[in-house]
Amino acid sequence: MLNREFWSYSGERAVKTFAQAALAYLGTGTVGILAIDWVSMLSVSAGAALLSILTSIATLNGGKSKGE
């Protein structure tokens, strides 16, 4: 269920997803560190991390509904 182990795994996965989204954003042509739109990058990365956590919750029972 939603215990400490679940949140530990889901949090680690969300942090990795955040980093992957940030790297993908930076790889879209931004060259200089001063030219990066930090707010947009953080927004996109945070959204990806949230989706990762929601995916973890949605697949808590292996993706099966309670009736299956």
mmCIF file of the N, C-alpha and C atoms, coordinates in Angstrom:
data_MODEL
# 
_entry.id   MODEL 
# 
loop_
_atom_site.group_PDB 
_atom_site.id 
_atom_site.type_symbol 
_atom_site.label_atom_id 
_atom_site.label_alt_id 
_atom_site.label_comp_id 
_atom_site.label_asym_id 
_atom_site.label_entity_id 
_atom_site.label_seq_id 
_atom_site.pdbx_PDB_ins_code 
_atom_site.Cartn_x 
_atom_site.Cartn_y 
_atom_site.Cartn_z 
_atom_site.occupancy 
_atom_site.B_iso_or_equiv 
_atom_site.pdbx_formal_charge 
_atom_site.auth_seq_id 
_atom_site.auth_comp_id 
_atom_site.auth_asym_id 
_atom_site.auth_atom_id 
_atom_site.pdbx_PDB_model_num 
ATOM 1   N N  . MET A 1 1  ? 0.830   -1.193 0.000   1.00 0.00 ? 1  MET A N  1 
ATOM 2   C CA . MET A 1 1  ? 0.000   0.000  0.000   1.00 0.00 ? 1  MET A CA 1 
ATOM 3   C C  . MET A 1 1  ? 0.872   1.253  0.000   1.00 0.00 ? 1  MET A C  1 
ATOM 4   N N  . LEU A 1 2  ? 0.310   2.322  0.449   1.00 0.00 ? 2  LEU A N  1 
ATOM 5   C CA . LEU A 1 2  ? 1.029   3.602  0.448   1.00 0.00 ? 2  LEU A CA 1 
ATOM 6   C C  . LEU A 1 2  ? 1.873   3.737  1.716   1.00 0.00 ? 2  LEU A C  1 
ATOM 7   N N  . ASN A 1 3  ? 2.876   2.895  1.826   1.00 0.00 ? 3  ASN A N  1 
ATOM 8   C CA . ASN A 1 3  ? 3.731   2.892  3.001   1.00 0.00 ? 3  ASN A CA 1 
ATOM 9   C C  . ASN A 1 3  ? 5.051   3.630  2.727   1.00 0.00 ? 3  ASN A C  1 
ATOM 10  N N  . ARG A 1 4  ? 5.937   3.597  3.692   1.00 0.00 ? 4  ARG A N  1 
ATOM 11  C CA . ARG A 1 4  ? 7.217   4.296  3.578   1.00 0.00 ? 4  ARG A CA 1 
ATOM 12  C C  . ARG A 1 4  ? 8.041   3.790  2.384   1.00 0.00 ? 4  ARG A C  1 
ATOM 13  N N  . GLU A 1 5  ? 8.044   2.482  2.174   1.00 0.00 ? 5  GLU A N  1 
ATOM 14  C CA . GLU A 1 5  ? 8.791   1.905  1.057   1.00 0.00 ? 5  GLU A CA 1 
ATOM 15  C C  . GLU A 1 5  ? 8.249   2.406  -0.283  1.00 0.00 ? 5  GLU A C  1 
ATOM 16  N N  . PHE A 1 6  ? 6.916   2.448  -0.395  1.00 0.00 ? 6  PHE A N  1 
ATOM 17  C CA . PHE A 1 6  ? 6.295   2.955  -1.618  1.00 0.00 ? 6  PHE A CA 1 
ATOM 18  C C  . PHE A 1 6  ? 6.719   4.390  -1.897  1.00 0.00 ? 6  PHE A C  1 
ATOM 19  N N  . TRP A 1 7  ? 6.636   5.253  -0.873  1.00 0.00 ? 7  TRP A N  1 
ATOM 20  C CA . TRP A 1 7  ? 6.973   6.661  -1.070  1.00 0.00 ? 7  TRP A CA 1 
ATOM 21  C C  . TRP A 1 7  ? 8.464   6.847  -1.341  1.00 0.00 ? 7  TRP A C  1 
ATOM 22  N N  . SER A 1 8  ? 9.290   6.005  -0.743  1.00 0.00 ? 8  SER A N  1 
ATOM 23  C CA . SER A 1 8  ? 10.724  6.078  -0.984  1.00 0.00 ? 8  SER A CA 1 
ATOM 24  C C  . SER A 1 8  ? 11.029  5.758  -2.447  1.00 0.00 ? 8  SER A C  1 
ATOM 25  N N  . TYR A 1 9  ? 10.449  4.665  -2.938  1.00 0.00 ? 9  TYR A N  1 
ATOM 26  C CA . TYR A 1 9  ? 10.655  4.268  -4.333  1.00 0.00 ? 9  TYR A CA 1 
ATOM 27  C C  . TYR A 1 9  ? 10.061  5.290  -5.282  1.00 0.00 ? 9  TYR A C  1 
ATOM 28  N N  . SER A 1 10 ? 8.830   5.729  -4.995  1.00 0.00 ? 10 SER A N  1 
ATOM 29  C CA . SER A 1 10 ? 8.157   6.696  -5.870  1.00 0.00 ? 10 SER A CA 1 
ATOM 30  C C  . SER A 1 10 ? 8.886   8.036  -5.882  1.00 0.00 ? 10 SER A C  1 
ATOM 31  N N  . GLY A 1 11 ? 9.382   8.461  -4.721  1.00 0.00 ? 11 GLY A N  1 
ATOM 32  C CA . GLY A 1 11 ? 10.133  9.712  -4.651  1.00 0.00 ? 11 GLY A CA 1 
ATOM 33  C C  . GLY A 1 11 ? 11.421  9.644  -5.441  1.00 0.00 ? 11 GLY A C  1 
ATOM 34  N N  . GLU A 1 12 ? 12.126  8.529  -5.314  1.00 0.00 ? 12 GLU A N  1 
ATOM 35  C CA . GLU A 1 12 ? 13.370  8.361  -6.078  1.00 0.00 ? 12 GLU A CA 1 
ATOM 36  C C  . GLU A 1 12 ? 13.083  8.379  -7.574  1.00 0.00 ? 12 GLU A C  1 
ATOM 37  N N  . ARG A 1 13 ? 12.022  7.695  -7.974  1.00 0.00 ? 13 ARG A N  1 
ATOM 38  C CA . ARG A 1 13 ? 11.641  7.663  -9.385  1.00 0.00 ? 13 ARG A CA 1 
ATOM 39  C C  . ARG A 1 13 ? 11.253  9.062  -9.876  1.00 0.00 ? 13 ARG A C  1 
ATOM 40  N N  . ALA A 1 14 ? 10.548  9.821  -9.051  1.00 0.00 ? 14 ALA A N  1 
ATOM 41  C CA . ALA A 1 14 ? 10.136  11.175 -9.423  1.00 0.00 ? 14 ALA A CA 1 
ATOM 42  C C  . ALA A 1 14 ? 11.346  12.096 -9.570  1.00 0.00 ? 14 ALA A C  1 
ATOM 43  N N  . VAL A 1 15 ? 12.336  11.959 -8.693  1.00 0.00 ? 15 VAL A N  1 
ATOM 44  C CA . VAL A 1 15 ? 13.546  12.778 -8.792  1.00 0.00 ? 15 VAL A CA 1 
ATOM 45  C C  . VAL A 1 15 ? 14.298  12.453 -10.087 1.00 0.00 ? 15 VAL A C  1 
ATOM 46  N N  . LYS A 1 16 ? 14.384  11.180 -10.415 1.00 0.00 ? 16 LYS A N  1 
ATOM 47  C CA . LYS A 1 16 ? 15.044  10.781 -11.665 1.00 0.00 ? 16 LYS A CA 1 
ATOM 48  C C  . LYS A 1 16 ? 14.293  11.327 -12.870 1.00 0.00 ? 16 LYS A C  1 
ATOM 49  N N  . THR A 1 17 ? 12.961  11.262 -12.823 1.00 0.00 ? 17 THR A N  1 
ATOM 50  C CA . THR A 1 17 ? 12.145  11.781 -13.918 1.00 0.00 ? 17 THR A CA 1 
ATOM 51  C C  . THR A 1 17 ? 12.319  13.290 -14.049 1.00 0.00 ? 17 THR A C  1 
ATOM 52  N N  . PHE A 1 18 ? 12.377  13.995 -12.908 1.00 0.00 ? 18 PHE A N  1 
ATOM 53  C CA . PHE A 1 18 ? 12.615  15.440 -12.902 1.00 0.00 ? 18 PHE A CA 1 
ATOM 54  C C  . PHE A 1 18 ? 13.936  15.749 -13.610 1.00 0.00 ? 18 PHE A C  1 
ATOM 55  N N  . ALA A 1 19 ? 14.984  15.016 -13.250 1.00 0.00 ? 19 ALA A N  1 
ATOM 56  C CA . ALA A 1 19 ? 16.301  15.246 -13.847 1.00 0.00 ? 19 ALA A CA 1 
ATOM 57  C C  . ALA A 1 19 ? 16.295  14.934 -15.339 1.00 0.00 ? 19 ALA A C  1 
ATOM 58  N N  . GLN A 1 20 ? 15.630  13.866 -15.740 1.00 0.00 ? 20 GLN A N  1 
ATOM 59  C CA . GLN A 1 20 ? 15.559  13.514 -17.153 1.00 0.00 ? 20 GLN A CA 1 
ATOM 60  C C  . GLN A 1 20 ? 14.826  14.581 -17.956 1.00 0.00 ? 20 GLN A C  1 
ATOM 61  N N  . ALA A 1 21 ? 13.731  15.097 -17.409 1.00 0.00 ? 21 ALA A N  1 
ATOM 62  C CA . ALA A 1 21 ? 12.979  16.146 -18.102 1.00 0.00 ? 21 ALA A CA 1 
ATOM 63  C C  . ALA A 1 21 ? 13.801  17.418 -18.211 1.00 0.00 ? 21 ALA A C  1 
ATOM 64  N N  . ALA A 1 22 ? 14.544  17.754 -17.150 1.00 0.00 ? 22 ALA A N  1 
ATOM 65  C CA . ALA A 1 22 ? 15.393  18.949 -17.192 1.00 0.00 ? 22 ALA A CA 1 
ATOM 66  C C  . ALA A 1 22 ? 16.488  18.800 -18.244 1.00 0.00 ? 22 ALA A C  1 
ATOM 67  N N  . LEU A 1 23 ? 17.099  17.629 -18.308 1.00 0.00 ? 23 LEU A N  1 
ATOM 68  C CA . LEU A 1 23 ? 18.139  17.392 -19.309 1.00 0.00 ? 23 LEU A CA 1 
ATOM 69  C C  . LEU A 1 23 ? 17.570  17.428 -20.718 1.00 0.00 ? 23 LEU A C  1 
ATOM 70  N N  . ALA A 1 24 ? 16.376  16.878 -20.898 1.00 0.00 ? 24 ALA A N  1 
ATOM 71  C CA . ALA A 1 24 ? 15.733  16.926 -22.208 1.00 0.00 ? 24 ALA A CA 1 
ATOM 72  C C  . ALA A 1 24 ? 15.426  18.362 -22.606 1.00 0.00 ? 24 ALA A C  1 
ATOM 73  N N  . TYR A 1 25 ? 14.970  19.152 -21.658 1.00 0.00 ? 25 TYR A N  1 
ATOM 74  C CA . TYR A 1 25 ? 14.669  20.567 -21.913 1.00 0.00 ? 25 TYR A CA 1 
ATOM 75  C C  . TYR A 1 25 ? 15.937  21.323 -22.308 1.00 0.00 ? 25 TYR A C  1 
ATOM 76  N N  . LEU A 1 26 ? 17.010  21.062 -21.588 1.00 0.00 ? 26 LEU A N  1 
ATOM 77  C CA . LEU A 1 26 ? 18.271  21.746 -21.888 1.00 0.00 ? 26 LEU A CA 1 
ATOM 78  C C  . LEU A 1 26 ? 18.843  21.312 -23.219 1.00 0.00 ? 26 LEU A C  1 
ATOM 79  N N  . GLY A 1 27 ? 18.513  20.120 -23.654 1.00 0.00 ? 27 GLY A N  1 
ATOM 80  C CA . GLY A 1 27 ? 19.029  19.619 -24.919 1.00 0.00 ? 27 GLY A CA 1 
ATOM 81  C C  . GLY A 1 27 ? 18.260  20.095 -26.135 1.00 0.00 ? 27 GLY A C  1 
ATOM 82  N N  . THR A 1 28 ? 17.311  20.997 -25.950 1.00 0.00 ? 28 THR A N  1 
ATOM 83  C CA . THR A 1 28 ? 16.488  21.460 -27.075 1.00 0.00 ? 28 THR A CA 1 
ATOM 84  C C  . THR A 1 28 ? 17.045  22.701 -27.752 1.00 0.00 ? 28 THR A C  1 
ATOM 85  N N  . GLY A 1 29 ? 18.310  22.984 -27.570 1.00 0.00 ? 29 GLY A N  1 
ATOM 86  C CA . GLY A 1 29 ? 18.930  24.073 -28.296 1.00 0.00 ? 29 GLY A CA 1 
ATOM 87  C C  . GLY A 1 29 ? 19.425  25.220 -27.448 1.00 0.00 ? 29 GLY A C  1 
ATOM 88  N N  . THR A 1 30 ? 19.165  25.221 -26.158 1.00 0.00 ? 30 THR A N  1 
ATOM 89  C CA . THR A 1 30 ? 19.672  26.277 -25.297 1.00 0.00 ? 30 THR A CA 1 
ATOM 90  C C  . THR A 1 30 ? 21.166  26.085 -25.131 1.00 0.00 ? 30 THR A C  1 
ATOM 91  N N  . VAL A 1 31 ? 21.938  27.141 -25.380 1.00 0.00 ? 31 VAL A N  1 
ATOM 92  C CA . VAL A 1 31 ? 23.389  26.999 -25.340 1.00 0.00 ? 31 VAL A CA 1 
ATOM 93  C C  . VAL A 1 31 ? 23.982  27.539 -24.050 1.00 0.00 ? 31 VAL A C  1 
ATOM 94  N N  . GLY A 1 32 ? 23.752  28.785 -23.756 1.00 0.00 ? 32 GLY A N  1 
ATOM 95  C CA . GLY A 1 32 ? 24.381  29.405 -22.600 1.00 0.00 ? 32 GLY A CA 1 
ATOM 96  C C  . GLY A 1 32 ? 23.562  29.262 -21.339 1.00 0.00 ? 32 GLY A C  1 
ATOM 97  N N  . ILE A 1 33 ? 24.241  29.158 -20.214 1.00 0.00 ? 33 ILE A N  1 
ATOM 98  C CA . ILE A 1 33 ? 23.561  28.999 -18.925 1.00 0.00 ? 33 ILE A CA 1 
ATOM 99  C C  . ILE A 1 33 ? 22.717  30.228 -18.595 1.00 0.00 ? 33 ILE A C  1 
ATOM 100 N N  . LEU A 1 34 ? 23.104  31.390 -19.090 1.00 0.00 ? 34 LEU A N  1 
ATOM 101 C CA . LEU A 1 34 ? 22.342  32.611 -18.829 1.00 0.00 ? 34 LEU A CA 1 
ATOM 102 C C  . LEU A 1 34 ? 21.122  32.735 -19.743 1.00 0.00 ? 34 LEU A C  1 
ATOM 103 N N  . ALA A 1 35 ? 21.089  31.947 -20.815 1.00 0.00 ? 35 ALA A N  1 
ATOM 104 C CA . ALA A 1 35 ? 19.985  32.023 -21.766 1.00 0.00 ? 35 ALA A CA 1 
ATOM 105 C C  . ALA A 1 35 ? 18.863  31.039 -21.453 1.00 0.00 ? 35 ALA A C  1 
ATOM 106 N N  . ILE A 1 36 ? 19.044  30.227 -20.440 1.00 0.00 ? 36 ILE A N  1 
ATOM 107 C CA . ILE A 1 36 ? 18.049  29.208 -20.095 1.00 0.00 ? 36 ILE A CA 1 
ATOM 108 C C  . ILE A 1 36 ? 16.840  29.864 -19.436 1.00 0.00 ? 36 ILE A C  1 
ATOM 109 N N  . ASP A 1 37 ? 15.661  29.465 -19.865 1.00 0.00 ? 37 ASP A N  1 
ATOM 110 C CA . ASP A 1 37 ? 14.422  29.908 -19.217 1.00 0.00 ? 37 ASP A CA 1 
ATOM 111 C C  . ASP A 1 37 ? 14.182  28.961 -18.038 1.00 0.00 ? 37 ASP A C  1 
ATOM 112 N N  . TRP A 1 38 ? 14.736  29.322 -16.874 1.00 0.00 ? 38 TRP A N  1 
ATOM 113 C CA . TRP A 1 38 ? 14.716  28.463 -15.702 1.00 0.00 ? 38 TRP A CA 1 
ATOM 114 C C  . TRP A 1 38 ? 13.312  28.166 -15.217 1.00 0.00 ? 38 TRP A C  1 
ATOM 115 N N  . VAL A 1 39 ? 12.429  29.131 -15.271 1.00 0.00 ? 39 VAL A N  1 
ATOM 116 C CA . VAL A 1 39 ? 11.058  28.921 -14.794 1.00 0.00 ? 39 VAL A CA 1 
ATOM 117 C C  . VAL A 1 39 ? 10.361  27.868 -15.641 1.00 0.00 ? 39 VAL A C  1 
ATOM 118 N N  . SER A 1 40 ? 10.506  27.952 -16.948 1.00 0.00 ? 40 SER A N  1 
ATOM 119 C CA . SER A 1 40 ? 9.882   26.957 -17.832 1.00 0.00 ? 40 SER A CA 1 
ATOM 120 C C  . SER A 1 40 ? 10.483  25.583 -17.622 1.00 0.00 ? 40 SER A C  1 
ATOM 121 N N  . MET A 1 41 ? 11.814  25.519 -17.484 1.00 0.00 ? 41 MET A N  1 
ATOM 122 C CA . MET A 1 41 ? 12.466  24.238 -17.282 1.00 0.00 ? 41 MET A CA 1 
ATOM 123 C C  . MET A 1 41 ? 11.995  23.589 -15.984 1.00 0.00 ? 41 MET A C  1 
ATOM 124 N N  . LEU A 1 42 ? 11.931  24.369 -14.902 1.00 0.00 ? 42 LEU A N  1 
ATOM 125 C CA . LEU A 1 42 ? 11.479  23.833 -13.621 1.00 0.00 ? 42 LEU A CA 1 
ATOM 126 C C  . LEU A 1 42 ? 10.011  23.421 -13.672 1.00 0.00 ? 42 LEU A C  1 
ATOM 127 N N  . SER A 1 43 ? 9.205   24.188 -14.382 1.00 0.00 ? 43 SER A N  1 
ATOM 128 C CA . SER A 1 43 ? 7.786   23.875 -14.512 1.00 0.00 ? 43 SER A CA 1 
ATOM 129 C C  . SER A 1 43 ? 7.581   22.556 -15.254 1.00 0.00 ? 43 SER A C  1 
ATOM 130 N N  . VAL A 1 44 ? 8.266   22.386 -16.375 1.00 0.00 ? 44 VAL A N  1 
ATOM 131 C CA . VAL A 1 44 ? 8.151   21.158 -17.154 1.00 0.00 ? 44 VAL A CA 1 
ATOM 132 C C  . VAL A 1 44 ? 8.659   19.970 -16.340 1.00 0.00 ? 44 VAL A C  1 
ATOM 133 N N  . SER A 1 45 ? 9.776   20.142 -15.668 1.00 0.00 ? 45 SER A N  1 
ATOM 134 C CA . SER A 1 45 ? 10.364  19.056 -14.878 1.00 0.00 ? 45 SER A CA 1 
ATOM 135 C C  . SER A 1 45 ? 9.488   18.680 -13.692 1.00 0.00 ? 45 SER A C  1 
ATOM 136 N N  . ALA A 1 46 ? 8.920   19.666 -13.014 1.00 0.00 ? 46 ALA A N  1 
ATOM 137 C CA . ALA A 1 46 ? 8.021   19.390 -11.891 1.00 0.00 ? 46 ALA A CA 1 
ATOM 138 C C  . ALA A 1 46 ? 6.765   18.675 -12.364 1.00 0.00 ? 46 ALA A C  1 
ATOM 139 N N  . GLY A 1 47 ? 6.262   19.066 -13.520 1.00 0.00 ? 47 GLY A N  1 
ATOM 140 C CA . GLY A 1 47 ? 5.097   18.381 -14.086 1.00 0.00 ? 47 GLY A CA 1 
ATOM 141 C C  . GLY A 1 47 ? 5.398   16.921 -14.384 1.00 0.00 ? 47 GLY A C  1 
ATOM 142 N N  . ALA A 1 48 ? 6.576   16.662 -14.917 1.00 0.00 ? 48 ALA A N  1 
ATOM 143 C CA . ALA A 1 48 ? 6.980   15.283 -15.207 1.00 0.00 ? 48 ALA A CA 1 
ATOM 144 C C  . ALA A 1 48 ? 7.110   14.477 -13.914 1.00 0.00 ? 48 ALA A C  1 
ATOM 145 N N  . ALA A 1 49 ? 7.668   15.089 -12.874 1.00 0.00 ? 49 ALA A N  1 
ATOM 146 C CA . ALA A 1 49 ? 7.814   14.406 -11.589 1.00 0.00 ? 49 ALA A CA 1 
ATOM 147 C C  . ALA A 1 49 ? 6.441   14.085 -10.992 1.00 0.00 ? 49 ALA A C  1 
ATOM 148 N N  . LEU A 1 50 ? 5.508   15.017 -11.081 1.00 0.00 ? 50 LEU A N  1 
ATOM 149 C CA . LEU A 1 50 ? 4.149   14.784 -10.589 1.00 0.00 ? 50 LEU A CA 1 
ATOM 150 C C  . LEU A 1 50 ? 3.490   13.637 -11.343 1.00 0.00 ? 50 LEU A C  1 
ATOM 151 N N  . LEU A 1 51 ? 3.654   13.605 -12.660 1.00 0.00 ? 51 LEU A N  1 
ATOM 152 C CA . LEU A 1 51 ? 3.095   12.509 -13.449 1.00 0.00 ? 51 LEU A CA 1 
ATOM 153 C C  . LEU A 1 51 ? 3.722   11.175 -13.056 1.00 0.00 ? 51 LEU A C  1 
ATOM 154 N N  . SER A 1 52 ? 4.990   11.187 -12.707 1.00 0.00 ? 52 SER A N  1 
ATOM 155 C CA . SER A 1 52 ? 5.658   9.969  -12.255 1.00 0.00 ? 52 SER A CA 1 
ATOM 156 C C  . SER A 1 52 ? 5.023   9.449  -10.965 1.00 0.00 ? 52 SER A C  1 
ATOM 157 N N  . ILE A 1 53 ? 4.773   10.347 -10.023 1.00 0.00 ? 53 ILE A N  1 
ATOM 158 C CA . ILE A 1 53 ? 4.146   9.939  -8.759  1.00 0.00 ? 53 ILE A CA 1 
ATOM 159 C C  . ILE A 1 53 ? 2.718   9.439  -9.004  1.00 0.00 ? 53 ILE A C  1 
ATOM 160 N N  . LEU A 1 54 ? 1.972   10.130 -9.845  1.00 0.00 ? 54 LEU A N  1 
ATOM 161 C CA . LEU A 1 54 ? 0.610   9.692  -10.157 1.00 0.00 ? 54 LEU A CA 1 
ATOM 162 C C  . LEU A 1 54 ? 0.611   8.333  -10.845 1.00 0.00 ? 54 LEU A C  1 
ATOM 163 N N  . THR A 1 55 ? 1.588   8.085  -11.702 1.00 0.00 ? 55 THR A N  1 
ATOM 164 C CA . THR A 1 55 ? 1.716   6.781  -12.350 1.00 0.00 ? 55 THR A CA 1 
ATOM 165 C C  . THR A 1 55 ? 2.006   5.702  -11.317 1.00 0.00 ? 55 THR A C  1 
ATOM 166 N N  . SER A 1 56 ? 2.862   6.012  -10.350 1.00 0.00 ? 56 SER A N  1 
ATOM 167 C CA . SER A 1 56 ? 3.156   5.043  -9.288  1.00 0.00 ? 56 SER A CA 1 
ATOM 168 C C  . SER A 1 56 ? 1.896   4.703  -8.500  1.00 0.00 ? 56 SER A C  1 
ATOM 169 N N  . ILE A 1 57 ? 1.093   5.700  -8.205  1.00 0.00 ? 57 ILE A N  1 
ATOM 170 C CA . ILE A 1 57 ? -0.154  5.471  -7.464  1.00 0.00 ? 57 ILE A CA 1 
ATOM 171 C C  . ILE A 1 57 ? -1.142  4.671  -8.321  1.00 0.00 ? 57 ILE A C  1 
ATOM 172 N N  . ALA A 1 58 ? -1.247  5.016  -9.594  1.00 0.00 ? 58 ALA A N  1 
ATOM 173 C CA . ALA A 1 58 ? -2.186  4.340  -10.485 1.00 0.00 ? 58 ALA A CA 1 
ATOM 174 C C  . ALA A 1 58 ? -1.823  2.880  -10.698 1.00 0.00 ? 58 ALA A C  1 
ATOM 175 N N  . THR A 1 59 ? -0.549  2.560  -10.642 1.00 0.00 ? 59 THR A N  1 
ATOM 176 C CA . THR A 1 59 ? -0.112  1.183  -10.871 1.00 0.00 ? 59 THR A CA 1 
ATOM 177 C C  . THR A 1 59 ? 0.211   0.465  -9.565  1.00 0.00 ? 59 THR A C  1 
ATOM 178 N N  . LEU A 1 60 ? -0.326  0.966  -8.482  1.00 0.00 ? 60 LEU A N  1 
ATOM 179 C CA . LEU A 1 60 ? -0.062  0.406  -7.166  1.00 0.00 ? 60 LEU A CA 1 
ATOM 180 C C  . LEU A 1 60 ? -0.417  -1.080 -7.093  1.00 0.00 ? 60 LEU A C  1 
ATOM 181 N N  . ASN A 1 61 ? -1.494  -1.479 -7.748  1.00 0.00 ? 61 ASN A N  1 
ATOM 182 C CA . ASN A 1 61 ? -1.924  -2.883 -7.751  1.00 0.00 ? 61 ASN A CA 1 
ATOM 183 C C  . ASN A 1 61 ? -1.541  -3.567 -9.059  1.00 0.00 ? 61 ASN A C  1 
ATOM 184 N N  . GLY A 1 62 ? -0.443  -3.162 -9.630  1.00 0.00 ? 62 GLY A N  1 
ATOM 185 C CA . GLY A 1 62 ? -0.016  -3.768 -10.887 1.00 0.00 ? 62 GLY A CA 1 
ATOM 186 C C  . GLY A 1 62 ? -0.846  -3.317 -12.064 1.00 0.00 ? 62 GLY A C  1 
ATOM 187 N N  . GLY A 1 63 ? -1.545  -2.182 -11.924 1.00 0.00 ? 63 GLY A N  1 
ATOM 188 C CA . GLY A 1 63 ? -2.360  -1.657 -13.011 1.00 0.00 ? 63 GLY A CA 1 
ATOM 189 C C  . GLY A 1 63 ? -3.722  -2.319 -13.121 1.00 0.00 ? 63 GLY A C  1 
ATOM 190 N N  . LYS A 1 64 ? -4.047  -3.219 -12.214 1.00 0.00 ? 64 LYS A N  1 
ATOM 191 C CA . LYS A 1 64 ? -5.326  -3.921 -12.260 1.00 0.00 ? 64 LYS A CA 1 
ATOM 192 C C  . LYS A 1 64 ? -6.339  -3.219 -11.361 1.00 0.00 ? 64 LYS A C  1 
ATOM 193 N N  . SER A 1 65 ? -7.566  -3.201 -11.799 1.00 0.00 ? 65 SER A N  1 
ATOM 194 C CA . SER A 1 65 ? -8.612  -2.639 -10.946 1.00 0.00 ? 65 SER A CA 1 
ATOM 195 C C  . SER A 1 65 ? -8.976  -3.646 -9.865  1.00 0.00 ? 65 SER A C  1 
ATOM 196 N N  . LYS A 1 66 ? -9.688  -3.205 -8.834  1.00 0.00 ? 66 LYS A N  1 
ATOM 197 C CA . LYS A 1 66 ? -10.032 -4.076 -7.705  1.00 0.00 ? 66 LYS A CA 1 
ATOM 198 C C  . LYS A 1 66 ? -10.900 -5.248 -8.119  1.00 0.00 ? 66 LYS A C  1 
ATOM 199 N N  . GLY A 1 67 ? -11.668 -5.103 -9.183  1.00 0.00 ? 67 GLY A N  1 
ATOM 200 C CA . GLY A 1 67 ? -12.573 -6.168 -9.621  1.00 0.00 ? 67 GLY A CA 1 
ATOM 201 C C  . GLY A 1 67 ? -11.881 -7.275 -10.401 1.00 0.00 ? 67 GLY A C  1 
ATOM 202 N N  . GLU A 1 68 ? -10.652 -7.085 -10.788 1.00 0.00 ? 68 GLU A N  1 
ATOM 203 C CA . GLU A 1 68 ? -9.964  -8.100 -11.601 1.00 0.00 ? 68 GLU A CA 1 
ATOM 204 C C  . GLU A 1 68 ? -9.256  -9.115 -10.761 1.00 0.00 ? 68 GLU A C  1 
# 
